[in-house]
Amino acid sequence: MKSGLRGLIVSILLFVLWGTVIAGPFRYLAYAFKNILGVAFASLGIKGIIAGFLMPIILAGIMITYLLITARKPAEFMAGLGAVISILYYLFICFKNRSFDGLAFPVALGLAVALIFILMHFEKGNLWLGDAYFYAIPVLLFYELVMLPLYEILKVKGNPLAPFIQVPTNGIIRGIGNLLGIPMFVWGLFIFILLLLPVLYFSKERKNG
């Protein structure tokens, strides 16, 4: 299967299952990157509009870096890396909240599967699993840049499609708001499309499987 099609399938599945336990391990990786950046921004005094523009650019940069690495080197360790970051962030959240939830098993399972794939040299499995972890980043951006303001325009209350499609009430786009009188939805859609273009381009240059 072509790498671009594989990425598209993974992205659609993640979008539809975003709020479920199945997508939990992959969702945690995306939020790990986002929240680490949030802490870094806070320590540097970066906030508001600047943070609203800079955050998605850096997140997209992380995604593009993943695509470039998997285009030129064996991708078998990228799934393991994603799983390790995901489980470390999950443990951090659990210790911070002093409680464990139902995601403990799937997050740990993601790491176990990644390690098994690496030990068995199951290259195709690693390609799919690695994509599932890192394509969670553009899915997160779509939810926070596009879906959030779209729900507000449509006046959708709560999350009627939960636990599948679960739209946050607060997200990256809040930092930009209706800047210059331009609706928040327009800003979010513009930024997402702009950042999606290089992701689509580099997605085609990777190994098929």
Steps between C-alpha positions, in 0.01 A plus 500: 500500500627848414620700799267792425194274497616331819527839669153599379341180632674539836393866526134423426494218756661722762253780430196272532633320809666804662314488830507123540734270690630364168648837401616572854869404464536702179304797633728514803807541280349801322398660829843427646664711229237772533523526878880490503492796260244668724733473800793631292291792374388587853859501627602730214201729542355405161121517504188621323516562126870414466448167675189439289702526179826349623354187664349345182811590298729313741262204526488477121880522502517196728272312262708596196817393682342158554412478131853595396657245734274217383569591137875453528560256785340178630180593679489202734609698806263795449198303623695408812603862553142617468382233743766589758418874488129420524533276804739738678255787451212280616690405817581867561130591477405212730754596765398864470132413551588217741269261319499251213218471249383248241773602254778329697459171316476631140792740553716217636374271225615748236853482639488121523384464139769741380770301680368171360501643147858621547622165636323308223621747234138538389565800277146552368357489850751759614414727208130495588556534875753781457256688278222450754710671766630792298198565276316572824673840485318630188177345629545696824560816297183437297294463817642810669527727195195401296252287694495720811392823322274299266309364798459856628367621164251213490419561869560136586467453874726248668623203300199321349729265303708401804686283574600484134527855367583699811561871443678697776346817640841663521780469247785661309270719289381686814833681508427654159127555538335741256824683425457804269127433495553176308292213643686245708383221271657669195831541682497140615415360159762719329777399742407132483499490118828693486668253736338199335660567160859407598368202697322371190808559286743316726248221568541384140878469525502222759523124494191310387358220706 
